[in-house]
Amino acid sequence: MHWFYLLLAGIFEIGWPVGFKLSQITSYRYLWIAFSVVSMGLSGYFLWLAQRQIPIGTAYAIWTGIGAIGTFTIGVLFFKDTASLLKIISIFLIIAGIVGLKVAN
């Protein structure tokens, strides 16, 4: 269950930068800022739950990795961020690191 909490924490970690971006480009500024704050809180809460059984370094690295990969992907797909070959290779290195940390645990 703790790995599921960590996955949820990572998903909510994606929510706050996306909410901040949407607050800048839509007329619903305060709604998206509130969404970001709620996402931050839920992300922190689920990370806290996950760290009861998963070592702090492993949990933190995976949590930030999920957030980085998800935010990068959303940026490319929905906000026209660039996706150079080097950026894509770097994302795959993050994924390899997450898999390695999970296997090593």
C-alpha positions in Angstrom: 0.0 0.0 0.0 2.9 2.4 0.7 4.0 2.2 -2.9 0.5 3.1 -4.0 0.7 6.1 -1.6 4.0 7.1 -3.2 2.4 6.9 -6.7 -0.5 9.1 -5.6 2.0 11.6 -4.0 3.8 11.7 -7.4 0.6 12.3 -9.3 -0.5 15.1 -7.0 3.1 16.5 -7.4 2.3 17.0 -11.1 -0.9 18.9 -10.2 0.6 22.0 -8.6 2.9 23.2 -11.4 0.1 22.4 -14.0 -2.3 24.4 -11.8 0.2 27.3 -11.6 0.6 27.3 -15.4 -3.2 27.2 -16.0 -3.6 30.2 -13.5 -1.3 32.2 -15.9 -3.1 31.4 -19.1 -6.8 31.2 -18.2 -9.2 33.6 -16.6 -9.7 31.3 -13.6 -6.5 32.4 -11.9 -7.6 31.8 -8.3 -9.3 28.5 -9.0 -6.1 27.1 -10.5 -4.0 28.6 -7.6 -6.4 26.8 -5.2 -6.0 23.6 -7.2 -2.2 24.0 -6.9 -2.4 24.4 -3.1 -4.7 21.4 -2.7 -2.4 19.3 -4.9 0.6 20.4 -2.8 -1.1 19.4 0.4 -2.3 16.0 -1.0 1.1 15.3 -2.5 2.8 16.0 0.9 0.3 13.9 2.8 0.7 10.9 0.6 4.4 11.2 0.6 4.2 11.3 4.4 2.1 8.1 4.4 4.6 6.4 2.0 7.6 7.3 4.1 6.3 5.2 7.0 7.6 2.1 5.2 9.7 3.4 2.3 13.1 4.9 3.1 13.1 8.7 2.9 15.8 9.0 0.1 14.1 6.4 -2.0 10.6 7.9 -1.5 11.8 11.4 -2.2 13.7 10.5 -5.4 10.8 8.6 -6.8 8.3 11.3 -5.8 10.3 14.0 -7.5 10.9 11.8 -10.5 7.2 11.1 -11.0 6.5 14.8 -10.7 9.3 15.7 -13.2 8.3 13.1 -15.8 4.6 13.9 -15.5 5.1 17.6 -15.7 7.5 17.3 -18.6 5.0 15.1 -20.5 2.1 17.4 -19.9 4.1 20.4 -20.9 5.0 18.7 -24.2 1.6 17.4 -24.9 -0.6 20.4 -23.9 1.6 23.5 -23.6 3.8 23.1 -26.6 7.0 22.7 -24.6 9.9 21.5 -26.7 11.0 17.8 -26.6 14.5 17.5 -28.0 16.2 14.1 -28.2 18.4 15.0 -25.3 15.4 15.9 -23.1 13.7 12.6 -24.0 16.8 10.6 -23.2 17.1 12.4 -19.9 13.5 11.5 -19.0 14.2 7.9 -19.8 17.2 8.1 -17.4 14.9 9.4 -14.7 12.6 6.4 -15.4 15.5 4.0 -15.2 16.5 5.6 -11.9 13.0 5.1 -10.5 12.9 1.5 -11.6 16.3 0.9 -10.1 15.3 2.4 -6.8 12.2 0.3 -6.7 14.1 -2.9 -7.5 16.8 -2.1 -5.0 14.3 -1.6 -2.2 
